[in-house]
Amino acid sequence: MNQLNGKVALITGGSRGIGRGIALRLAKEGALVAVHYGSRSDAAEEVVRTIVADGGKAFAVGANLDSVAGVEQLVQLLDEELKQRTGGSEFDILVNNAGIGIAQQSYEETTETAFDDVFAINVKAPFFLVQKSLSRLRNEGRIINISSGVTRVAYPSIMAYNLTKGAINTFTLHLAKLLGPRGITVNAVLPGLVRTEMNAAFLDSPEAQKLSVDAVALGRVGEPSDIADVVAFLSSSDGRFVTAQLLDATGGSHL
């Protein structure tokens, strides 16, 4: 524990689901956590209260990441918050977790609007957030991109979403090469089906849950803490020599 004392972490989409789990875990390790949210300020503030009640340090920061202007707003707000708390604008850990899904539909039915929306949040936002953060991210820092196990399993009904996660995997590889000279590691974590608010309706169906569990070697659906623990490892000094990796955290899904 406390492997991240003195570190500052930004978690995009940190108010719910996997992002919430990551925020709680990194705060438990001693990091000052910036909990980003897009629209759910109430959920983000609840995460902050939970962290503070447990003896940790956190604050919420809101911005819509569907455009570069929104990314720039997030960076500006983060600068202001950090200057109040630490006296500077530097941070150590960036977890690109914010993302949106796409309704299951055939490839033929996918619209340009749906395609553009999912790429804006899932690909454009992390691309430009890293770009705008390069002068603020400390040497020996960490970038962890949340990708998905769908990049190795065929799900044509959510093809546009799957393409965004393939792009994140490629982004991870190139960033690792670019930032290696600064000692910054860049990795992607690939969750499978995780028990979150977004998946609640699907997992409420006994038939769907059985199909999901039967496809996983470890015999259960993932929990946010399963993914958060992997992110905590990569964020810590234990992960200092791991970079450009795509870490499968699906529990052995569809082997």
Backbone torsions as a table, in degrees:
resi	resn	phi	psi	omega
1	MET	NA	164.0	178.6
2	ASN	60.8	29.4	178.1
3	GLN	-72.5	-13.9	-176.0
4	LEU	-113.3	21.2	176.7
5	ASN	-56.1	132.5	179.5
6	GLY	84.5	-4.7	179.6
7	LYS	-93.5	153.8	176.3
8	VAL	-119.7	130.7	-177.0
9	ALA	-125.1	137.2	172.0
10	LEU	-109.3	123.6	178.1
11	ILE	-114.1	110.2	176.6
12	THR	-78.3	144.6	-175.7
13	GLY	61.6	39.9	-173.2
14	GLY	-89.3	6.0	-174.7
15	SER	-88.2	-19.8	-175.4
16	ARG	-144.4	164.7	170.6
17	GLY	56.5	-134.3	-178.4
18	ILE	-61.3	-41.1	179.9
19	GLY	-60.3	-42.0	177.0
20	ARG	-60.2	-45.7	179.3
21	GLY	-59.9	-40.2	179.5
22	ILE	-66.7	-43.8	179.4
23	ALA	-59.1	-46.2	179.3
24	LEU	-62.4	-41.1	-176.7
25	ARG	-68.7	-44.9	-178.4
26	LEU	-69.5	-34.3	175.5
27	ALA	-64.7	-38.1	178.6
28	LYS	-62.5	-28.7	178.4
29	GLU	-83.4	0.4	174.5
30	GLY	105.3	-1.7	-179.4
31	ALA	-74.4	148.9	165.4
32	LEU	-81.9	118.9	-170.8
33	VAL	-109.0	125.3	171.0
34	ALA	-91.7	113.8	-177.4
35	VAL	-94.9	100.5	-179.8
36	HIS	-80.5	145.5	173.2
37	TYR	-139.4	154.5	176.9
38	GLY	-91.4	-50.7	-178.3
39	SER	-135.5	-20.8	-174.8
40	ARG	-92.9	74.5	179.0
41	SER	-62.7	-33.8	-179.9
42	ASP	-63.0	-41.6	179.6
43	ALA	-67.6	-40.3	179.1
44	ALA	-64.5	-42.7	179.4
45	GLU	-65.5	-32.0	176.6
46	GLU	-66.0	-39.3	177.2
47	VAL	-63.4	-43.7	178.8
48	VAL	-60.5	-45.6	179.8
49	ARG	-61.1	-40.6	179.4
50	THR	-63.0	-43.2	179.4
51	ILE	-63.7	-47.5	-178.3
52	VAL	-63.8	-40.7	179.5
53	ALA	-62.7	-26.4	179.4
54	ASP	-90.9	7.5	177.5
55	GLY	91.8	7.8	-178.5
56	GLY	-96.1	-174.1	-176.7
57	LYS	-128.7	129.8	-178.5
58	ALA	-162.8	161.1	172.3
59	PHE	-151.6	157.1	-179.2
60	ALA	-99.5	147.8	177.3
61	VAL	-144.0	127.4	-173.9
62	GLY	-113.0	138.3	175.1
63	ALA	-166.6	142.0	175.9
64	ASN	-84.8	122.2	-173.0
65	LEU	-97.4	27.5	-179.0
66	ASP	-87.2	5.4	178.6
67	SER	-152.1	164.2	176.8
68	VAL	-64.7	-34.5	176.8
69	ALA	-59.3	-40.2	177.5
70	GLY	-65.8	-38.8	176.6
71	VAL	-62.4	-45.0	179.3
72	GLU	-63.2	-36.1	176.8
73	GLN	-63.3	-43.0	178.6
74	LEU	-60.0	-45.6	-179.1
75	VAL	-62.3	-42.0	179.6
76	GLN	-64.4	-45.8	179.1
77	LEU	-63.9	-39.1	178.3
78	LEU	-63.5	-43.3	176.6
79	ASP	-54.4	-47.9	-176.9
80	GLU	-63.9	-44.3	-179.2
81	GLU	-65.5	-43.2	-177.8
82	LEU	-69.7	-36.0	178.5
83	LYS	-62.4	-35.0	177.3
84	GLN	-69.2	-35.5	-172.9
85	ARG	-94.7	-32.7	-174.4
86	THR	-122.7	-11.4	-178.6
87	GLY	86.9	-2.1	179.4
88	GLY	-145.9	-176.3	-178.5
89	SER	-115.0	8.4	-176.5
90	GLU	-80.8	148.8	172.3
91	PHE	-141.6	171.8	-168.7
92	ASP	-114.7	-29.1	-171.3
93	ILE	-133.1	128.4	174.4
94	LEU	-122.0	120.0	176.3
95	VAL	-110.1	109.1	178.0
96	ASN	-84.3	88.1	-176.1
97	ASN	-108.2	-27.8	-175.8
98	ALA	-55.8	134.7	180.0
99	GLY	-168.6	161.5	174.9
100	ILE	-126.7	154.1	176.3
101	GLY	-94.7	-169.6	178.1
102	ILE	-141.5	140.0	-179.7
103	ALA	-60.2	140.5	178.6
104	GLN	-63.6	123.2	178.9
105	GLN	-156.4	163.1	-178.8
106	SER	-69.6	158.6	175.5
107	TYR	-54.7	-42.1	-177.9
108	GLU	-65.4	-26.7	-176.7
109	GLU	-89.9	-9.6	-177.1
110	THR	-65.3	126.9	-177.3
111	THR	-93.1	161.1	176.9
112	GLU	-61.8	-38.1	-179.6
113	THR	-63.7	-46.4	178.7
114	ALA	-62.1	-42.2	178.8
115	PHE	-61.0	-48.7	-177.9
116	ASP	-65.6	-39.3	-179.1
117	ASP	-62.4	-46.1	-176.2
118	VAL	-70.9	-33.4	177.1
119	PHE	-72.2	-33.7	-180.0
120	ALA	-60.8	-47.4	-177.3
121	ILE	-80.1	-43.0	-170.8
122	ASN	-83.1	-24.0	-176.0
123	VAL	-122.4	-54.0	-176.1
124	LYS	-63.0	-42.1	-177.4
125	ALA	-61.4	-52.2	178.7
126	PRO	-63.9	-35.3	179.0
127	PHE	-57.6	-50.7	-176.0
128	PHE	-81.4	-25.2	175.9
129	LEU	-65.4	-43.1	176.1
130	VAL	-63.5	-44.7	-179.4
131	GLN	-56.6	-46.4	-177.9
132	LYS	-73.7	-14.7	-175.8
133	SER	-100.7	-3.9	-172.8
134	LEU	-58.7	-36.5	-179.7
135	SER	-79.0	-12.4	-178.1
136	ARG	-101.6	-24.1	-178.4
137	LEU	-78.1	122.6	-176.0
138	ARG	-69.5	152.0	171.0
139	ASN	-57.5	148.5	-174.5
140	GLU	69.0	18.1	-180.0
141	GLY	-79.0	-173.8	-176.5
142	ARG	-136.0	135.6	168.3
143	ILE	-121.7	124.7	177.8
144	ILE	-123.0	118.9	179.6
145	ASN	-99.7	131.1	177.6
146	ILE	-90.1	110.5	-179.7
147	SER	-101.2	-138.0	-179.2
148	SER	-164.9	149.9	174.7
149	GLY	-66.2	-11.7	179.3
150	VAL	-67.9	-10.4	178.9
151	THR	-74.7	-10.2	175.8
152	ARG	-122.2	4.0	178.4
153	VAL	-127.4	136.1	-176.8
154	ALA	-81.7	118.4	173.8
155	TYR	-131.2	80.2	-176.4
156	PRO	-59.0	-21.7	-176.5
157	SER	-73.0	-13.0	174.7
158	ILE	-129.9	44.6	-171.3
159	MET	-60.0	-42.9	-178.2
160	ALA	-61.4	-43.1	176.7
161	TYR	-60.5	-45.0	-178.7
162	ASN	-60.4	-38.7	178.3
163	LEU	-62.3	-35.6	179.3
164	THR	-63.8	-37.4	-178.4
165	LYS	-75.1	-31.0	171.8
166	GLY	-63.1	-39.0	177.6
167	ALA	-64.1	-38.8	178.5
168	ILE	-63.8	-38.2	177.4
169	ASN	-62.2	-43.2	178.4
170	THR	-66.5	-42.1	176.4
171	PHE	-55.5	-43.7	-179.9
172	THR	-58.8	-47.0	-178.9
173	LEU	-59.9	-49.1	-176.1
174	HIS	-70.1	-37.9	177.1
175	LEU	-63.7	-39.1	179.8
176	ALA	-59.8	-41.2	178.0
177	LYS	-67.1	-44.1	-177.7
178	LEU	-64.2	-42.4	-171.8
179	LEU	-97.7	-4.1	178.2
180	GLY	-52.9	-42.9	-179.8
181	PRO	-59.9	-20.6	177.2
182	ARG	-93.1	3.4	-179.2
183	GLY	75.1	12.6	178.9
184	ILE	-86.6	124.0	177.2
185	THR	-90.9	146.2	179.3
186	VAL	-134.0	120.2	-179.1
187	ASN	-138.5	161.8	175.2
188	ALA	-120.4	141.0	175.2
189	VAL	-109.8	132.1	-174.7
190	LEU	-112.7	91.2	177.2
191	PRO	-72.6	159.5	168.1
192	GLY	-99.2	-144.3	177.3
193	LEU	-73.3	122.3	-176.6
194	VAL	-120.6	142.6	-178.2
195	ARG	-76.0	94.4	179.4
196	THR	-129.9	173.9	178.2
197	GLU	-59.2	-38.1	-178.4
198	MET	-64.3	-31.8	-177.0
199	ASN	-98.9	2.9	-172.9
200	ALA	-59.3	-46.2	-177.3
201	ALA	-62.0	-42.0	179.9
202	PHE	-64.5	-43.8	-176.3
203	LEU	-76.7	-11.4	175.4
204	ASP	-69.9	-18.6	178.5
205	SER	-84.0	118.5	179.7
206	PRO	-57.2	-37.1	-179.3
207	GLU	-65.4	-44.9	-179.7
208	ALA	-66.1	-39.9	-180.0
209	GLN	-65.0	-41.0	179.2
210	LYS	-63.9	-43.7	178.1
211	LEU	-60.0	-40.8	-178.8
212	SER	-66.7	-46.5	-178.2
213	VAL	-66.1	-40.3	-179.2
214	ASP	-63.1	-23.7	-178.7
215	ALA	-84.9	-5.2	-174.6
216	VAL	-107.3	127.4	-178.1
217	ALA	-58.3	-36.7	-178.4
218	LEU	-83.6	-1.8	169.1
219	GLY	74.4	25.6	176.2
220	ARG	-156.7	161.5	173.1
221	VAL	-76.6	148.9	179.9
222	GLY	-72.7	158.0	173.4
223	GLU	-115.2	154.4	178.1
224	PRO	-52.7	-35.1	-179.8
225	SER	-65.1	-28.2	177.5
226	ASP	-62.6	-40.3	179.9
227	ILE	-77.6	-39.8	-178.9
228	ALA	-60.8	-36.9	-180.0
229	ASP	-65.7	-36.3	176.9
230	VAL	-66.6	-42.8	178.6
231	VAL	-63.2	-39.8	178.9
232	ALA	-61.8	-41.6	176.7
233	PHE	-59.9	-49.1	-178.5
234	LEU	-65.0	-29.5	-179.1
235	SER	-76.8	-22.8	-173.1
236	SER	-88.1	175.4	176.8
237	SER	-65.9	-21.1	178.0
238	ASP	-63.4	-26.1	-178.8
239	GLY	-97.0	17.9	-171.5
240	ARG	-64.5	-23.5	-177.1
241	PHE	-113.1	21.9	177.9
242	VAL	-114.1	117.5	177.4
243	THR	-151.2	157.9	-179.4
244	ALA	63.8	24.6	-176.5
245	GLN	-103.8	148.1	173.4
246	LEU	-108.4	99.8	-173.7
247	LEU	-90.3	110.8	179.4
248	ASP	-71.9	121.5	177.9
249	ALA	-126.5	48.9	-178.3
250	THR	-99.4	-0.7	-175.2
251	GLY	73.9	17.5	-177.9
252	GLY	82.0	48.8	-177.9
253	SER	-79.2	135.5	175.1
254	HIS	53.2	50.1	178.5
255	LEU	-77.0	NA	NA
